[in-house]
Amino acid sequence: MADKDTSKLWGGRFNEPTDAFVQRFTASVDFDRRMYAQDIEGSQAHARMLHKCGILNQGELDQILQGLEEIRTEIEAGDFNWSVELEDVHMNIEARLTEKIGVCGKKLHTGRSRNDQVATDIRLYLRGQIDVICEQLSRLQSGLVELATKEADTIMPGFTHLQTAQPVSFGHHLLAWNEMLERDYGRMQDCRQRLNQSPLGAAALAGTTYPIDRHYTAELLGFDKPTENSLDSVSDRDFAIEFCAAASLIMTHLSRFSEELVLWASAQFNFVRLPDRFCTGSSIMPQKKNPDVPELVRGKTGRVTGHLVSLLMLMKSQPLAYNKDNQEDKEPLFDVIDTVRDSLVAYADMVPAISPNRTAMYEAARRGFSTATDLADYLVGKGLAFRDAHEVVGKAVAFGVEQQRDLAELSLEELRAYSNAIGEDVFDVLKLEGSVAARNHIGGTAPDQVREAADRARSRLQQRSGNS
């Protein structure tokens, strides 16, 4: 008979050691050890609950708590020996605890399983990372709002189909980005609220026969309440998928920002200058200044969305309750966390240092007949039906294209050739400043509205900061 596997904390039932390849293949310690702090925090709460319920005496509780703190110190000092043979962060810490304090360490696992333990650790870890991501979202939003306030009067072309449409305030454009991020923040908070329930005590899948107090551990760990169903508690990964979905939207928004910044920083647009510290040069072309940070963020978006799809596929065919498949949730989840957090840090640092080329923006807005709609609205004000006004302006634009002159550059006589309703006051609406200022309603691009919108956004951010 082969030697029994005595290295495993679960090895009593087995008659031969785990194959060396299988041991490496099934181990997760190389990536899940980042959750060591959450594992220790959860174990400390569990131990306190066992003491409260009379399962551990005071001396045993003190030994466990002290041993776990010593292990935390070892890990943070880089002195902890992580073992693939012990599979994961949970077994590594438990084995070291038993090594330090003896049989008392073996009592810690009373009334719980690795299934509810890992579910608890992931929720604790993700909850903390959501808080970090929300801090970076707020920091990026603050930078956008301040830049938008400064650039409320800066005029640029607004685009549809990447074709010149109507003039807008650059500040207004920046606040459009802020609105996307505001929704992202809300989704992250919603996700945090739903995940903030404690699975600890669900044990392997059916709960435990020990007289535990799940409300107490939930309270100790800062959860709103314990989860309701033990089967769902250990097998649920909705919160990870929901987080990755919200994270994918954040990256999609950052990718859209990136696309615009890449275009705007080009010689062809020349709308903005990005700070040198966020760009690189070329090994062969000395004139190049490449917008690497926006390009990388744009590229990383596909990576994050791919992880979302990976998690959806991971869960789609799993029967209840826990399955080993779920070990595959951590690497994509951790990479999404790291990628989104780092992308937001880069943008929060970069955005306040963006320098707009106001002259280039203004000149670009003068091209492409961006005030054509203003002329149509002007004619409606003079009594024409909008569709008739639309046709009049279309003909005037065609003439301008032929003459290679903008509407504001045509003479009154040339404009009146298309409608006698056009008077000398028409040039007030054909000017970029007049066009932008005329959109003077909530959500509009008028500079006064931009400043008011920035003030509202700033107030929301300040209130958020006060509530945190």
N, C-alpha and C positions, 0 to 999 in steps of 0.2 A: 504494500500500500504506500502511495506517495505521502510525503510529509504534509501535515495539515498547514494551512496558511495562518500562521499566528501573528502576522504583521498587521492584519486588518482588524479594525474594531468590530466588524461584523462577521469575522471569519469562522465562528464556531461551527456553522453548519457545513463548511466546505472541507473536502478531503484532499485537495491538491492546491498548490499555490496558483495565483493568477498568472497566466502567460505574460511574459515580459512585454511583448508588443501590445497585448490587450491592456495591460496596465498603463502604458503610455497613451494608448489610443483613447482610453476612457477617462483619463485624468483631466481635471479642469483647473488645478491649482495654479498653473502658470498664468491664467487670466482672472480667475475669481478671487485671488488673494488681495486684489485691490479693495475687496469688501471686508477686510479684517476688522476695521473699526466698528462697522455695523454688526459683524458677527459677535464681537466682544460686548458691544452694547446690548444686543439681544440676549446674550447668555447671562449677562449681569441682571437684566430685568427678569429673566426666567428664574434665576437663582433666588432673587428676592421674593418672587411669587411663591416658589416652593417653600421658602422659610415661612412666609405669611400663612401658608396653608398647612404648616406643621410637618412637611415632608423632609425639610432640612432643619437641623438645629442651628443655633447662633454660631457655634464654633465652625461648623461646616460651611455656613454662608460666608463667614469672614475669610476662611481659607480660599474659597472659590473666588471671591471678589478680589482678594489680594493677588492670587495667582494670575488671574486674568489681566490685572493691571501690570504685573511684571511682564507678562507676555506682550502686552501692548508696547511697553518700553523696549523690549527686545526687538520687536518688529520695526519700530520707528528708528531704532539705532542701527538697523541693518544686521543685527546679530542673530536673527531667527533663522533656523535651518528648515527651509521649505522642502518637503519630501513628496515626490511624485507617487511613491508607494502609498502614501496616505490620501491620495486622490484629489482632495479639495481643501479649501480654506477651513471648512468646518472641522474636518477630521484632524487636520494639522494642529489646529489650536486646541482641540479637545485632548489629543494625544500628548501634547506638550504640557497641558494642565495636569493630566494624570501623572506624567513624569515628575512634575514639580511637587505636587501635594499628595500623591498616592491615591488610595482607593476613593478618597473623598471626591476626586476629580471625576470618577466614573459615575457619581450620583447626579452630575449636572444634567445628563441627558434624560433623566426621569421625566416622563410625561410629555416628551416631544420627539420629533423625528427629524431627520435631515430634510424631509419634504417641506414641513412647515418652517423649518429653520431657514432654508434657502429662500423660500417665498418671502419671509420676513426681512431677510438681509437685502434682497433686491429692492423691495419697497422702500426700506430705509435709505439705501444708497441712492436710488432714483429720486426720492423726495428731496434729498440734499442737493443733488445735481440740478433738479428743476429750479430750486431756489437760486443757485449760481447762475443758471441760464437766464432767469428772469431779471437778476441784477444786471447782467450784461445787456439784455434787451432794453432795460430802462436807461442804461448809460448811453447806448446808441441813440435811443429816442431823444434823450436830452441834447445830445450833440446835433441831431437833425433840427430840433426845435430852435435851438439858438442860432444855427446857421440860417434857417428859414426866416427868422426874425430880422436878421441882418440883411437878407437878400429879398425882402418883401417887394422892393421897388425895382429889382433887377428883372429886365424883360428878356425872355427867350422864346423861341418858337415852340409851341406845343405840337405834338405829332399824333396822327393816326396813320396806320399802315407805314410808319416811318416816313411819311410825307408831311410837309408843313401843313398844319391845319389852322390853328389860331394862336395868337400871341398869349403867353401866360407869364405869370411871375415865377421866377426861379424858386422863390420861397414856397410858392404854391406847389410846385413839383416836389420839393423836398418833403412837404407835409403829406403828400400822397404816399410817399414811402412810410412816413410815420404812421399813417392809418393802417397800413398793412401790418406793421409791427405791433400796433395796439391790439389788433385782433389776435396776433400770435401770442401776445402776453396773456390775453384772456383764455385762449385755448390751453396754454400751459397751466394756468391756475385751475381751470376746470379739470384737467388731467390730474393735477396734484390732489385735488379734493377727492376724486374718485379712488385714487390709489391709497389714500390715507386711512386704511382699515387694516387691522392687525390679524394676520393668519396664524400667529403663534398660538399653539394649543390645539390646532387641528390635527396635530401629530401626523401619522402616515397618510391617513385618508378619512378615518372614522371618529376622530377624537381620542380621548384617553379615559381610562377607568380611574385615574387619580383625581382627587378633589381639587382641581386647579381653579384659578380665578383669572379668566381671560380678560375681563374688564380691567383688572389691576395691571397686567402686563401691557395692555393697550395704552393705558394712562401713562405708565412709566416711559413708554417709548414715543409718546407724543402723537399717537394715533387717535382718531376721532372715536373709534369704537372697534370691537372685534368683528371679523367677518362672520356672516350668518350661517354658512354651510361648509362643513369640513371638506367634503369632496371638491367643491369649487375652490376652496381656499388654497389647496396645494397644487391645483392644476391650472388655475387662472393665470393667464399672461396678457389679458386684455389691456392692463395698464401699461405694459411695455409697448404693445402695438399702438395704443392710442398716443403714447408719447412719441413714438417714431413717426406717426402720421402728422402730429403737430410739428415735429422737428423737420419733417420733409417740407412742410409749408413754409417754415422759417427759411430753410435753405432755398426754396423756390423764389421767395421774395428777395433774398440776398443775391441770388443769381440774376434776377431781373435788374436789381441795382447795378450789379457788376457789368452786365451787358451795356447799360447806359454809360457807365463810367468809362468802360473800354472805348466805346464810340466817342464819347465827349473828349477824352484825353488824346484822341488821334489828331494828327495835323489837319485832317480833312474837316473835323468839327472845331477843334481848338476851343471848346467851351470851358474846360476846367484844367487845372494843373494839380496833379497828385503829388504829395510830398515825396521827395527822393527816397526816404527811408522805407517806403512801401513799394518801391519799384526796383528793377534791376536793369543792367545794360546788356549789350550784345558782345560776344567774344570776337566778332569780326567787324561789326558796324558801329563805329564809335559814336554816332549820333543818336543811337537808340536809347529810349527810356521806356521799358516795358512795364505795363501795369500788372505785375505778377500776382499781387494779392487779389484783386478782383477776378483775374482769370482763374486762379486756383480755387477760389470760393465757388465760382461758376462750375468748375469741374467737379468739385466735391459734392455738389448737389445730387448728381447721379448716384454717387456712392451711398448717400444717406437714403435716397428713395429705394435703392436696391436692397438695403437692409430692411426697410419696411416690408417689401415684398417677401423677403426671406422669412421674416417672422410670421407673416400671414400664412405662408406655405408650411412653416413648421407646425402650426397649430391646427391646420385645416382637417386633419384626419385622426386626431388623437382621441381615443376613448378616455373616459374618466377612470382613474384620477391621474396621478403623476406617472409620467413616462420618462425614460432616460433621454428621449428626444429633447426634453426641455433644457438639458445642459447646453444645447445649441442656441439658447436665447441670449446668452451673456455676451459673446464676442460681438455680434452685430449691435446689440444694445449699447455696449460700452463704446464702440467705435462711433455710433451716432452721437452719444453724449459728448465725446471728445471733439468730434468734428464740428458740431453745432456751437459748442462753447468757444472753441478756438476761433471759428469764423466770426462770431459775434465780438470777441475781444479785438480781433484785427479791425473790424469795421468801426467799433466804438472808438478805437484809437485813431483811425484814419479820417473819419468823416469830418471832425472839427477842423482838420488841417487842410481840407479841400479848398482850393483857391479858384473862384470863378473868373473867367475872362469876360467881363461884362460887355465890353465893346464887341467882341466876336459874337456873343449871344444876341445882342441887339441887332447887329448887321444881318445875322442869319434870319431873325424874325422879320426883317424888312423884305426878305426874298420869299417867293412862293405864294404871294397874294394872301397873306394870312389874315387880312382885314376884309376879305370878300364877304363873309357872313355879316360883318358890321354894316357894309354897304346895303346888303339885302334888308337888314333890319331897319336901316335908315329909310329905305323906300317904302317899307310897310308902314312906317310912321307917317309917311307922306300920303298914305291912302291906297297904295298898291296892294293887291293880294300877294301873299308870300310866294306862291308859285310863279306869278308874273315877275316879281322882284328877282327871284332866283334866275329866271331866264335872262333878264336884263343884265344882271351882274355877270352871268356866264359869258355873255357876248363881250362885255367890257374886259373881262379877264382874257378872253381869246385875243382881243386887240392888244392887250398889254404883253401877252406872250409873244405875239408877232413883233411888237416894238421893243421887246426886252426891257420893259419898264413896269414897275409895280403900280398898283392902282393909285397910290398916293403921289406918284410921279407924273400921272396924267394931268392934263390941264382941265379946267372946268368945261371948256368948250368940247373937249374930247369926251368927257364923261356925259355931258348933256346930249351927245349924239345918240345915246342909248335910252335916255329918259329925260323929258322936260321937268320932271319932279325934282331933279338934282339941282341944289342951290349951292351958294358959296359956303354954307355951313357944313357941307359934306366932308371937308378936309379935317374937321374936328373928330369925326368918327373914323377916318382913314388913318389917323395917326396911331401908332402903337400904344402910346400912353392912354389915349382916349378909349381905345378898344379894351385894354386891360381894366381900366378904372370903371368901365360901364358894367362889368360883371360884379356888381356891388350887392351881393346877397350871400347868405350863409352857404358855404361850400364853393363860392365863386372865387375868381382869381384876382379880384381887385385888391391892391396892396393893403387897404384898411381891413378888408376881410381876412387877408393872410395874417396880419398882425393879431387880429382878434382870435383867429383859429389857433395861432401859436400860443397865445395867452391861455386859452382853454386847455390846450395840450400840456402846457407847463404846469397848470394847476392840477391836472390829473396826475402828473408825475410826482408833484410835491405831496399830494394826498396819499399816493401809493407809498411814497417813502416814509410818510408819517405813520402809516398803518403797519409797516413791516417791523 
